[in-house]
Amino acid sequence: MIALIFAALYGIGKALSDLSAEGKIYPKSNSWKNKWLLDKRGNVMPTNKKLWYYPINSPLYTERFLYSSTFFVAFTDFWHRCETLKAISLVLTALAYSVMVNHIIDFIMLYASWNIAFSIVYETIKRKKCQIKK
């Protein structure tokens, strides 16, 4: 039963990340500015040094804060927070799942749970944003 709640959280995260990617709420288009250090003109600052905390592959640009382009990217913008919510919700759904009726009915219920949550959040916010623009 708790798996249904986590599946609904996944749907909410998906709706919010889609709306962000579409520019309806907290547009994703400028989020890169929160990830990288910018110079006075607003351009990203390239890095030419191998960073000790990236043993394999260092980023091409200077990070705004430690691991802002990888591990802590969820703290840089709304879209990445929503994507993190989706990932955590998916894992928690799998961990919390136990057979409720049978596997087929359970799959339908989990799918319906995230799809209904997605549709309600997505359509509600999209409608409100359309009303504001008019």
N, CA, C and O atoms as a GROMACS GRO file, in nm:
protein
  536
    1MET      N    1   0.082  -0.120   0.000
    1MET     CA    2   0.000   0.000   0.000
    1MET      C    3   0.086   0.127   0.000
    1MET      O    4   0.054   0.224  -0.069
    2ILE      N    5   0.194   0.126   0.076
    2ILE     CA    6   0.283   0.242   0.078
    2ILE      C    7   0.349   0.260  -0.059
    2ILE      O    8   0.382   0.371  -0.098
    3ALA      N    9   0.367   0.150  -0.130
    3ALA     CA   10   0.426   0.159  -0.264
    3ALA      C   11   0.340   0.246  -0.356
    3ALA      O   12   0.393   0.315  -0.443
    4LEU      N   13   0.209   0.245  -0.337
    4LEU     CA   14   0.120   0.329  -0.417
    4LEU      C   15   0.146   0.478  -0.390
    4LEU      O   16   0.139   0.560  -0.482
    5ILE      N   17   0.176   0.511  -0.266
    5ILE     CA   18   0.206   0.650  -0.231
    5ILE      C   19   0.338   0.694  -0.295
    5ILE      O   20   0.348   0.804  -0.350
    6PHE      N   21   0.438   0.605  -0.289
    6PHE     CA   22   0.567   0.638  -0.352
    6PHE      C   23   0.553   0.648  -0.504
    6PHE      O   24   0.620   0.730  -0.568
    7ALA      N   25   0.467   0.563  -0.562
    7ALA     CA   26   0.443   0.570  -0.706
    7ALA      C   27   0.376   0.704  -0.742
    7ALA      O   28   0.407   0.764  -0.845
    8ALA      N   29   0.285   0.750  -0.656
    8ALA     CA   30   0.220   0.879  -0.679
    8ALA      C   31   0.322   0.992  -0.668
    8ALA      O   32   0.316   1.088  -0.744
    9LEU      N   33   0.415   0.981  -0.573
    9LEU     CA   34   0.521   1.082  -0.561
    9LEU      C   35   0.607   1.086  -0.687
    9LEU      O   36   0.649   1.193  -0.730
   10TYR      N   37   0.631   0.970  -0.745
   10TYR     CA   38   0.704   0.964  -0.872
   10TYR      C   39   0.629   1.044  -0.978
   10TYR      O   40   0.688   1.122  -1.052
   11GLY      N   41   0.498   1.024  -0.986
   11GLY     CA   42   0.416   1.096  -1.084
   11GLY      C   43   0.418   1.246  -1.062
   11GLY      O   44   0.421   1.323  -1.158
   12ILE      N   45   0.418   1.289  -0.936
   12ILE     CA   46   0.425   1.432  -0.905
   12ILE      C   47   0.560   1.487  -0.949
   12ILE      O   48   0.567   1.594  -1.010
   13GLY      N   49   0.667   1.414  -0.918
   13GLY     CA   50   0.801   1.458  -0.961
   13GLY      C   51   0.812   1.467  -1.112
   13GLY      O   52   0.873   1.559  -1.165
   14LYS      N   53   0.753   1.370  -1.181
   14LYS     CA   54   0.756   1.369  -1.328
   14LYS      C   55   0.679   1.489  -1.384
   14LYS      O   56   0.726   1.554  -1.478
   15ALA      N   57   0.563   1.518  -1.328
   15ALA     CA   58   0.484   1.631  -1.375
   15ALA      C   59   0.559   1.762  -1.355
   15ALA      O   60   0.563   1.846  -1.445
   16LEU      N   61   0.618   1.780  -1.238
   16LEU     CA   62   0.689   1.904  -1.209
   16LEU      C   63   0.814   1.919  -1.294
   16LEU      O   64   0.846   2.029  -1.339
   17SER      N   65   0.886   1.809  -1.317
   17SER     CA   66   1.006   1.820  -1.402
   17SER      C   67   0.968   1.848  -1.547
   17SER      O   68   1.038   1.922  -1.615
   18ASP      N   69   0.859   1.789  -1.594
   18ASP     CA   70   0.813   1.820  -1.730
   18ASP      C   71   0.773   1.966  -1.744
   18ASP      O   72   0.808   2.032  -1.842
   19LEU      N   73   0.700   2.017  -1.645
   19LEU     CA   74   0.659   2.157  -1.650
   19LEU      C   75   0.779   2.251  -1.645
   19LEU      O   76   0.780   2.356  -1.709
   20SER      N   77   0.879   2.213  -1.568
   20SER     CA   78   1.002   2.293  -1.562
   20SER      C   79   1.075   2.290  -1.695
   20SER      O   80   1.123   2.393  -1.743
   21ALA      N   81   1.084   2.172  -1.756
   21ALA     CA   82   1.152   2.159  -1.885
   21ALA      C   83   1.079   2.237  -1.994
   21ALA      O   84   1.141   2.287  -2.088
   22GLU      N   85   0.947   2.246  -1.982
   22GLU     CA   86   0.866   2.321  -2.080
   22GLU      C   87   0.867   2.472  -2.052
   22GLU      O   88   0.816   2.550  -2.132
   23GLY      N   89   0.924   2.512  -1.939
   23GLY     CA   90   0.930   2.653  -1.905
   23GLY      C   91   0.805   2.707  -1.840
   23GLY      O   92   0.790   2.828  -1.826
   24LYS      N   93   0.715   2.619  -1.798
   24LYS     CA   94   0.590   2.663  -1.736
   24LYS      C   95   0.612   2.706  -1.591
   24LYS      O   96   0.549   2.801  -1.544
   25ILE      N   97   0.701   2.636  -1.519
   25ILE     CA   98   0.737   2.672  -1.382
   25ILE      C   99   0.888   2.658  -1.366
   25ILE      O  100   0.948   2.564  -1.419
   26TYR      N  101   0.948   2.749  -1.296
   26TYR     CA  102   1.093   2.747  -1.271
   26TYR      C  103   1.169   2.694  -1.393
   26TYR      O  104   1.222   2.583  -1.388
   27PRO      N  105   1.175   2.770  -1.499
   27PRO     CA  106   1.233   2.722  -1.626
   27PRO      C  107   1.372   2.660  -1.610
   27PRO      O  108   1.458   2.713  -1.540
   28LYS      N  109   1.388   2.549  -1.677
   28LYS     CA  110   1.515   2.475  -1.673
   28LYS      C  111   1.622   2.544  -1.757
   28LYS      O  112   1.741   2.519  -1.736
   29SER      N  113   1.584   2.628  -1.850
   29SER     CA  114   1.677   2.682  -1.949
   29SER      C  115   1.794   2.760  -1.888
   29SER      O  116   1.902   2.762  -1.947
   30ASN      N  117   1.775   2.822  -1.774
   30ASN     CA  118   1.885   2.898  -1.712
   30ASN      C  119   1.948   2.825  -1.594
   30ASN      O  120   2.030   2.883  -1.523
   31SER      N  121   1.911   2.702  -1.573
   31SER     CA  122   1.959   2.630  -1.455
   31SER      C  123   2.109   2.603  -1.456
   31SER      O  124   2.168   2.584  -1.350
   32TRP      N  125   2.170   2.601  -1.572
   32TRP     CA  126   2.313   2.575  -1.581
   32TRP      C  127   2.393   2.682  -1.507
   32TRP      O  128   2.506   2.656  -1.465
   33LYS      N  129   2.337   2.800  -1.491
   33LYS     CA  130   2.408   2.907  -1.421
   33LYS      C  131   2.428   2.876  -1.273
   33LYS      O  132   2.519   2.930  -1.210
   34ASN      N  133   2.344   2.790  -1.218
   34ASN     CA  134   2.357   2.752  -1.078
   34ASN      C  135   2.460   2.641  -1.057
   34ASN      O  136   2.501   2.615  -0.944
   35LYS      N  137   2.500   2.578  -1.164
   35LYS     CA  138   2.592   2.465  -1.156
   35LYS      C  139   2.737   2.506  -1.173
   35LYS      O  140   2.827   2.446  -1.114
   36TRP      N  141   2.761   2.609  -1.253
   36TRP     CA  142   2.898   2.649  -1.289
   36TRP      C  143   2.930   2.788  -1.237
   36TRP      O  144   2.842   2.873  -1.222
   37LEU      N  145   3.056   2.811  -1.211
   37LEU     CA  146   3.105   2.942  -1.171
   37LEU      C  147   3.109   3.031  -1.296
   37LEU      O  148   3.157   2.989  -1.401
   38LEU      N  149   3.057   3.152  -1.285
   38LEU     CA  150   3.049   3.242  -1.399
   38LEU      C  151   3.146   3.359  -1.382
   38LEU      O  152   3.173   3.403  -1.270
   39ASP      N  153   3.197   3.409  -1.494
   39ASP     CA  154   3.283   3.527  -1.487
   39ASP      C  155   3.194   3.653  -1.482
   39ASP      O  156   3.072   3.642  -1.473
   40LYS      N  157   3.255   3.770  -1.486
   40LYS     CA  158   3.180   3.896  -1.472
   40LYS      C  159   3.082   3.919  -1.586
   40LYS      O  160   2.983   3.990  -1.569
   41ARG      N  161   3.108   3.859  -1.702
   41ARG     CA  162   3.019   3.874  -1.818
   41ARG      C  163   2.910   3.767  -1.823
   41ARG      O  164   2.826   3.769  -1.912
   42GLY      N  165   2.911   3.675  -1.727
   42GLY     CA  166   2.808   3.572  -1.721
   42GLY      C  167   2.842   3.446  -1.800
   42GLY      O  168   2.754   3.363  -1.824
   43ASN      N  169   2.966   3.431  -1.840
   43ASN     CA  170   3.009   3.311  -1.912
   43ASN      C  171   3.069   3.210  -1.816
   43ASN      O  172   3.127   3.247  -1.714
   44VAL      N  173   3.056   3.083  -1.850
   44VAL     CA  174   3.115   2.979  -1.764
   44VAL      C  175   3.267   2.989  -1.771
   44VAL      O  176   3.325   3.024  -1.873
   45MET      N  177   3.328   2.956  -1.659
   45MET     CA  178   3.474   2.964  -1.651
   45MET      C  179   3.533   2.824  -1.671
   45MET      O  180   3.510   2.735  -1.590
   46PRO      N  181   3.609   2.805  -1.780
   46PRO     CA  182   3.669   2.674  -1.804
   46PRO      C  183   3.772   2.640  -1.696
   46PRO      O  184   3.834   2.729  -1.638
   47THR      N  185   3.789   2.513  -1.672
   47THR     CA  186   3.892   2.469  -1.579
   47THR      C  187   3.996   2.391  -1.658
   47THR      O  188   3.962   2.314  -1.748
   48ASN      N  189   4.120   2.410  -1.623
   48ASN     CA  190   4.225   2.339  -1.695
   48ASN      C  191   4.306   2.251  -1.600
   48ASN      O  192   4.415   2.204  -1.634
   49LYS      N  193   4.252   2.230  -1.482
   49LYS     CA  194   4.325   2.148  -1.385
   49LYS      C  195   4.248   2.021  -1.353
   49LYS      O  196   4.125   2.018  -1.358
   50LYS      N  197   4.321   1.918  -1.321
   50LYS     CA  198   4.261   1.791  -1.278
   50LYS      C  199   4.226   1.806  -1.131
   50LYS      O  200   4.314   1.834  -1.049
   51LEU      N  201   4.101   1.787  -1.098
   51LEU     CA  202   4.057   1.804  -0.961
   51LEU      C  203   4.075   1.675  -0.881
   51LEU      O  204   4.044   1.567  -0.930
   52TRP      N  205   4.124   1.687  -0.762
   52TRP     CA  206   4.153   1.570  -0.679
   52TRP      C  207   4.028   1.490  -0.646
   52TRP      O  208   4.036   1.369  -0.626
   53TYR      N  209   3.914   1.556  -0.639
   53TYR     CA  210   3.791   1.486  -0.603
   53TYR      C  211   3.719   1.426  -0.724
   53TYR      O  212   3.610   1.369  -0.709
   54TYR      N  213   3.778   1.438  -0.842
   54TYR     CA  214   3.730   1.368  -0.961
   54TYR      C  215   3.843   1.281  -1.013
   54TYR      O  216   3.919   1.324  -1.100
   55PRO      N  217   3.856   1.160  -0.962
   55PRO     CA  218   3.971   1.078  -1.000
   55PRO      C  219   3.971   1.033  -1.146
   55PRO      O  220   4.077   1.005  -1.201
   56ILE      N  221   3.855   1.025  -1.210
   56ILE     CA  222   3.849   0.972  -1.345
   56ILE      C  223   3.825   1.081  -1.449
   56ILE      O  224   3.903   1.094  -1.544
   57ASN      N  225   3.721   1.158  -1.432
   57ASN     CA  226   3.680   1.253  -1.535
   57ASN      C  227   3.644   1.387  -1.472
   57ASN      O  228   3.537   1.399  -1.410
   58SER      N  229   3.728   1.486  -1.485
   58SER     CA  230   3.700   1.619  -1.430
   58SER      C  231   3.607   1.696  -1.523
   58SER      O  232   3.612   1.678  -1.645
   59PRO      N  233   3.522   1.783  -1.468
   59PRO     CA  234   3.435   1.866  -1.554
   59PRO      C  235   3.517   1.966  -1.634
   59PRO      O  236   3.629   2.001  -1.597
   60LEU      N  237   3.460   2.010  -1.745
   60LEU     CA  238   3.528   2.106  -1.832
   60LEU      C  239   3.525   2.248  -1.776
   60LEU      O  240   3.610   2.330  -1.811
   61TYR      N  241   3.428   2.275  -1.690
   61TYR     CA  242   3.410   2.410  -1.635
   61TYR      C  243   3.429   2.407  -1.483
   61TYR      O  244   3.425   2.301  -1.421
   62THR      N  245   3.449   2.524  -1.426
   62THR     CA  246   3.467   2.536  -1.282
   62THR      C  247   3.331   2.526  -1.212
   62THR      O  248   3.239   2.601  -1.244
   63GLU      N  249   3.321   2.435  -1.119
   63GLU     CA  250   3.195   2.416  -1.047
   63GLU      C  251   3.169   2.532  -0.952
   63GLU      O  252   3.262   2.591  -0.897
   64ARG      N  253   3.042   2.563  -0.934
   64ARG     CA  254   3.004   2.670  -0.842
   64ARG      C  255   3.034   2.632  -0.698
   64ARG      O  256   3.077   2.716  -0.618
   65PHE      N  257   3.012   2.505  -0.664
   65PHE     CA  258   3.050   2.451  -0.534
   65PHE      C  259   3.087   2.305  -0.553
   65PHE      O  260   3.055   2.245  -0.656
   66LEU      N  261   3.152   2.248  -0.456
   66LEU     CA  262   3.202   2.112  -0.464
   66LEU      C  263   3.093   2.015  -0.509
   66LEU      O  264   2.988   2.006  -0.446
   67TYR      N  265   3.117   1.942  -0.618
   67TYR     CA  266   3.026   1.843  -0.675
   67TYR      C  267   2.894   1.903  -0.726
   67TYR      O  268   2.795   1.831  -0.737
   68SER      N  269   2.891   2.032  -0.758
   68SER     CA  270   2.766   2.092  -0.806
   68SER      C  271   2.725   2.041  -0.944
   68SER      O  272   2.611   2.061  -0.986
   69SER      N  273   2.817   1.977  -1.014
   69SER     CA  274   2.781   1.925  -1.147
   69SER      C  275   2.752   1.775  -1.144
   69SER      O  276   2.716   1.717  -1.246
   70THR      N  277   2.767   1.712  -1.028
   70THR     CA  278   2.742   1.567  -1.021
   70THR      C  279   2.660   1.531  -0.898
   70THR      O  280   2.537   1.530  -0.902
   71PHE      N  281   2.727   1.501  -0.790
   71PHE     CA  282   2.662   1.444  -0.672
   71PHE      C  283   2.558   1.538  -0.610
   71PHE      O  284   2.452   1.492  -0.568
   72PHE      N  285   2.587   1.667  -0.602
   72PHE     CA  286   2.496   1.764  -0.540
   72PHE      C  287   2.418   1.845  -0.643
   72PHE      O  288   2.372   1.954  -0.612
   73VAL      N  289   2.402   1.793  -0.763
   73VAL     CA  290   2.332   1.867  -0.868
   73VAL      C  291   2.186   1.892  -0.830
   73VAL      O  292   2.125   1.986  -0.881
   74ALA      N  293   2.129   1.812  -0.742
   74ALA     CA  294   1.991   1.832  -0.698
   74ALA      C  295   1.972   1.965  -0.626
   74ALA      O  296   1.860   2.015  -0.617
   75PHE      N  297   2.081   2.022  -0.574
   75PHE     CA  298   2.072   2.148  -0.502
   75PHE      C  299   2.092   2.270  -0.593
   75PHE      O  300   2.096   2.383  -0.545
   76THR      N  301   2.104   2.248  -0.723
   76THR     CA  302   2.130   2.360  -0.813
   76THR      C  303   2.004   2.421  -0.873
   76THR      O  304   2.001   2.541  -0.901
   77ASP      N  305   1.901   2.342  -0.895
   77ASP     CA  306   1.781   2.398  -0.956
   77ASP      C  307   1.660   2.307  -0.935
   77ASP      O  308   1.671   2.193  -0.890
   78PHE      N  309   1.544   2.361  -0.968
   78PHE     CA  310   1.417   2.293  -0.945
   78PHE      C  311   1.405   2.164  -1.026
   78PHE      O  312   1.359   2.063  -0.973
   79TRP      N  313   1.446   2.167  -1.153
   79TRP     CA  314   1.434   2.049  -1.239
   79TRP      C  315   1.512   1.931  -1.181
   79TRP      O  316   1.462   1.819  -1.178
   80HIS      N  317   1.635   1.957  -1.135
   80HIS     CA  318   1.715   1.849  -1.077
   80HIS      C  319   1.656   1.800  -0.944
   80HIS      O  320   1.669   1.682  -0.911
   81ARG      N  321   1.592   1.889  -0.868
   81ARG     CA  322   1.525   1.843  -0.746
   81ARG      C  323   1.410   1.748  -0.780
   81ARG      O  324   1.391   1.646  -0.714
   82CYS      N  325   1.336   1.782  -0.883
   82CYS     CA  326   1.225   1.695  -0.926
   82CYS      C  327   1.277   1.561  -0.977
   82CYS      O  328   1.218   1.456  -0.948
   83GLU      N  329   1.386   1.564  -1.052
   83GLU     CA  330   1.444   1.438  -1.100
   83GLU      C  331   1.494   1.352  -0.984
   83GLU      O  332   1.484   1.230  -0.988
   84THR      N  333   1.548   1.416  -0.882
   84THR     CA  334   1.592   1.343  -0.763
   84THR      C  335   1.472   1.283  -0.690
   84THR      O  336   1.478   1.169  -0.644
   85LEU      N  337   1.364   1.360  -0.679
   85LEU     CA  338   1.241   1.308  -0.619
   85LEU      C  339   1.192   1.185  -0.695
   85LEU      O  340   1.151   1.086  -0.635
   86LYS      N  341   1.197   1.192  -0.828
   86LYS     CA  342   1.156   1.076  -0.909
   86LYS      C  343   1.243   0.955  -0.880
   86LYS      O  344   1.190   0.845  -0.860
   87ALA      N  345   1.374   0.972  -0.877
   87ALA     CA  346   1.466   0.860  -0.855
   87ALA      C  347   1.444   0.798  -0.718
   87ALA      O  348   1.436   0.676  -0.704
   88ILE      N  349   1.435   0.882  -0.616
   88ILE     CA  350   1.414   0.831  -0.480
   88ILE      C  351   1.279   0.762  -0.469
   88ILE      O  352   1.268   0.657  -0.406
   89SER      N  353   1.176   0.820  -0.528
   89SER     CA  354   1.042   0.761  -0.524
   89SER      C  355   1.038   0.625  -0.593
   89SER      O  356   0.972   0.532  -0.546
   90LEU      N  357   1.109   0.614  -0.704
   90LEU     CA  358   1.112   0.488  -0.777
   90LEU      C  359   1.178   0.378  -0.693
   90LEU      O  360   1.128   0.266  -0.685
   91VAL      N  361   1.290   0.412  -0.630
   91VAL     CA  362   1.359   0.315  -0.545
   91VAL      C  363   1.271   0.277  -0.426
   91VAL      O  364   1.260   0.160  -0.392
   92LEU      N  365   1.208   0.377  -0.363
   92LEU     CA  366   1.122   0.348  -0.248
   92LEU      C  367   0.998   0.267  -0.288
   92LEU      O  368   0.950   0.185  -0.210
   93THR      N  369   0.948   0.290  -0.408
   93THR     CA  370   0.836   0.210  -0.456
   93THR      C  371   0.877   0.064  -0.466
   93THR      O  372   0.804  -0.025  -0.422
   94ALA      N  373   0.993   0.040  -0.523
   94ALA     CA  374   1.042  -0.098  -0.536
   94ALA      C  375   1.067  -0.161  -0.400
   94ALA      O  376   1.035  -0.278  -0.378
   95LEU      N  377   1.126  -0.084  -0.308
   95LEU     CA  378   1.155  -0.138  -0.176
   95LEU      C  379   1.030  -0.164  -0.093
   95LEU      O  380   1.024  -0.259  -0.016
   96ALA      N  381   0.929  -0.079  -0.109
   96ALA     CA  382   0.807  -0.091  -0.028
   96ALA      C  383   0.707  -0.188  -0.088
   96ALA      O  384   0.610  -0.226  -0.022
   97TYR      N  385   0.729  -0.229  -0.211
   97TYR     CA  386   0.631  -0.314  -0.278
   97TYR      C  387   0.622  -0.453  -0.216
   97TYR      O  388   0.723  -0.518  -0.189
   98SER      N  389   0.500  -0.495  -0.195
   98SER     CA  390   0.469  -0.635  -0.162
   98SER      C  391   0.336  -0.664  -0.230
   98SER      O  392   0.255  -0.573  -0.251
   99VAL      N  393   0.313  -0.786  -0.264
   99VAL     CA  394   0.194  -0.823  -0.341
   99VAL      C  395   0.068  -0.781  -0.265
   99VAL      O  396   0.049  -0.817  -0.149
  100MET      N  397  -0.017  -0.704  -0.334
  100MET     CA  398  -0.143  -0.659  -0.273
  100MET      C  399  -0.258  -0.748  -0.318
  100MET      O  400  -0.335  -0.797  -0.236
  101VAL      N  401  -0.270  -0.768  -0.449
  101VAL     CA  402  -0.375  -0.855  -0.504
  101VAL      C  403  -0.307  -0.969  -0.580
  101VAL      O  404  -0.305  -1.083  -0.535
  102ASN      N  405  -0.251  -0.935  -0.695
  102ASN     CA  406  -0.162  -1.024  -0.770
  102ASN      C  407  -0.073  -0.933  -0.855
  102ASN      O  408  -0.098  -0.813  -0.864
  103HIS      N  409   0.028  -0.988  -0.916
  103HIS     CA  410   0.126  -0.903  -0.983
  103HIS      C  411   0.067  -0.819  -1.096
  103HIS      O  412   0.108  -0.704  -1.114
  104ILE      N  413  -0.025  -0.872  -1.170
  104ILE     CA  414  -0.084  -0.797  -1.281
  104ILE      C  415  -0.170  -0.682  -1.230
  104ILE      O  416  -0.157  -0.569  -1.276
  105ILE      N  417  -0.258  -0.711  -1.135
  105ILE     CA  418  -0.344  -0.605  -1.078
  105ILE      C  419  -0.258  -0.502  -1.005
  105ILE      O  420  -0.284  -0.382  -1.014
  106ASP      N  421  -0.157  -0.548  -0.935
  106ASP     CA  422  -0.067  -0.457  -0.864
  106ASP      C  423   0.003  -0.363  -0.963
  106ASP      O  424   0.014  -0.243  -0.937
  107PHE      N  425   0.049  -0.418  -1.075
  107PHE     CA  426   0.114  -0.335  -1.176
  107PHE      C  427   0.017  -0.228  -1.226
  107PHE      O  428   0.056  -0.112  -1.241
  108ILE      N  429  -0.106  -0.266  -1.252
  108ILE     CA  430  -0.206  -0.170  -1.300
  108ILE      C  431  -0.232  -0.062  -1.195
  108ILE      O  432  -0.244   0.056  -1.227
  109MET      N  433  -0.240  -0.104  -1.067
  109MET     CA  434  -0.265  -0.007  -0.959
  109MET      C  435  -0.147   0.090  -0.943
  109MET      O  436  -0.167   0.210  -0.924
  110LEU      N  437  -0.023   0.037  -0.951
  110LEU     CA  438   0.095   0.124  -0.940
  110LEU      C  439   0.101   0.221  -1.057
  110LEU      O  440   0.130   0.340  -1.039
  111TYR      N  441   0.074   0.170  -1.177
  111TYR     CA  442   0.074   0.255  -1.296
  111TYR      C  443  -0.034   0.363  -1.284
  111TYR      O  444  -0.009   0.480  -1.315
  112ALA      N  445  -0.152   0.324  -1.240
  112ALA     CA  446  -0.261   0.420  -1.225
  112ALA      C  447  -0.226   0.524  -1.118
  112ALA      O  448  -0.258   0.642  -1.134
  113SER      N  449  -0.163   0.482  -1.012
  113SER     CA  450  -0.126   0.573  -0.904
  113SER      C  451  -0.034   0.684  -0.954
  113SER      O  452  -0.060   0.802  -0.928
  114TRP      N  453   0.072   0.648  -1.025
  114TRP     CA  454   0.163   0.753  -1.071
  114TRP      C  455   0.102   0.833  -1.185
  114TRP      O  456   0.126   0.953  -1.197
  115ASN      N  457   0.022   0.768  -1.269
  115ASN     CA  458  -0.037   0.837  -1.383
  115ASN      C  459  -0.145   0.936  -1.340
  115ASN      O  460  -0.154   1.046  -1.395
  116ILE      N  461  -0.225   0.898  -1.242
  116ILE     CA  462  -0.329   0.990  -1.191
  116ILE      C  463  -0.264   1.109  -1.122
  116ILE      O  464  -0.305   1.223  -1.144
  117ALA      N  465  -0.163   1.082  -1.039
  117ALA     CA  466  -0.093   1.192  -0.971
  117ALA      C  467  -0.028   1.285  -1.074
  117ALA      O  468  -0.037   1.407  -1.061
  118PHE      N  469   0.036   1.228  -1.174
  118PHE     CA  470   0.098   1.307  -1.280
  118PHE      C  471  -0.006   1.396  -1.348
  118PHE      O  472   0.014   1.516  -1.362
  119SER      N  473  -0.117   1.336  -1.391
  119SER     CA  474  -0.220   1.409  -1.466
  119SER      C  475  -0.281   1.522  -1.384
  119SER      O  476  -0.301   1.632  -1.436
  120ILE      N  477  -0.309   1.496  -1.257
  120ILE     CA  478  -0.370   1.599  -1.172
  120ILE      C  479  -0.275   1.718  -1.156
  120ILE      O  480  -0.315   1.832  -1.177
  121VAL      N  481  -0.150   1.690  -1.120
  121VAL     CA  482  -0.054   1.799  -1.097
  121VAL      C  483  -0.024   1.872  -1.227
  121VAL      O  484  -0.026   1.995  -1.231
  122TYR      N  485   0.005   1.798  -1.333
  122TYR     CA  486   0.042   1.859  -1.461
  122TYR      C  487  -0.070   1.947  -1.514
  122TYR      O  488  -0.047   2.063  -1.550
  123GLU      N  489  -0.190   1.893  -1.521
  123GLU     CA  490  -0.303   1.968  -1.578
  123GLU      C  491  -0.343   2.086  -1.490
  123GLU      O  492  -0.377   2.193  -1.542
  124THR      N  493  -0.339   2.068  -1.359
  124THR     CA  494  -0.376   2.178  -1.269
  124THR      C  495  -0.282   2.296  -1.285
  124THR      O  496  -0.327   2.410  -1.300
  125ILE      N  497  -0.152   2.270  -1.284
  125ILE     CA  498  -0.055   2.379  -1.296
  125ILE      C  499  -0.058   2.438  -1.436
  125ILE      O  500  -0.049   2.560  -1.452
  126LYS      N  501  -0.071   2.355  -1.537
  126LYS     CA  502  -0.075   2.405  -1.675
  126LYS      C  503  -0.196   2.496  -1.696
  126LYS      O  504  -0.185   2.600  -1.761
  127ARG      N  505  -0.310   2.457  -1.642
  127ARG     CA  506  -0.431   2.541  -1.655
  127ARG      C  507  -0.414   2.674  -1.584
  127ARG      O  508  -0.451   2.779  -1.636
  128LYS      N  509  -0.358   2.669  -1.464
  128LYS     CA  510  -0.338   2.793  -1.388
  128LYS      C  511  -0.241   2.886  -1.460
  128LYS      O  512  -0.262   3.007  -1.462
  129LYS      N  513  -0.136   2.831  -1.519
  129LYS     CA  514  -0.040   2.913  -1.592
  129LYS      C  515  -0.104   2.972  -1.717
  129LYS      O  516  -0.073   3.086  -1.754
  130CYS      N  517  -0.193   2.898  -1.783
  130CYS     CA  518  -0.262   2.950  -1.902
  130CYS      C  519  -0.358   3.061  -1.863
  130CYS      O  520  -0.370   3.160  -1.936
  131GLN      N  521  -0.425   3.049  -1.749
  131GLN     CA  522  -0.517   3.153  -1.702
  131GLN      C  523  -0.442   3.279  -1.667
  131GLN      O  524  -0.490   3.390  -1.693
  132ILE      N  525  -0.324   3.265  -1.609
  132ILE     CA  526  -0.244   3.383  -1.571
  132ILE      C  527  -0.198   3.458  -1.695
  132ILE      O  528  -0.195   3.581  -1.694
  133LYS      N  529  -0.162   3.387  -1.802
  133LYS     CA  530  -0.112   3.451  -1.924
  133LYS      C  531  -0.222   3.527  -1.997
  133LYS      O  532  -0.193   3.623  -2.068
  134LYS      N  533  -0.348   3.486  -1.980
  134LYS     CA  534  -0.459   3.552  -2.051
  134LYS      C  535  -0.492   3.678  -1.982
  134LYS      O  536  -0.583   3.750  -2.025
   0.00000   0.00000   0.00000
